[in-house]
């Protein structure tokens, strides 16, 4: 299994504007849900999504990042929409 720093770095490599445009990211493993929790925060807006370990492993191995990519894109879009309203 990968660690949170590796998953954060993978997300940053896929979405270079995370961090640069004021969007902070944090990843932690939640034992209770047996899943990675990805937190995105911009200003006072904060959202999170759960990533199954199997999906994280596939992405980290360079095989398939569709699930992670869709979730991160949706989180980023939700933050942008919240900020506009």
Order of alpha helices (4+ residues) and beta strands (2+ residues): alpha-alpha-beta-beta-beta-alpha-alpha
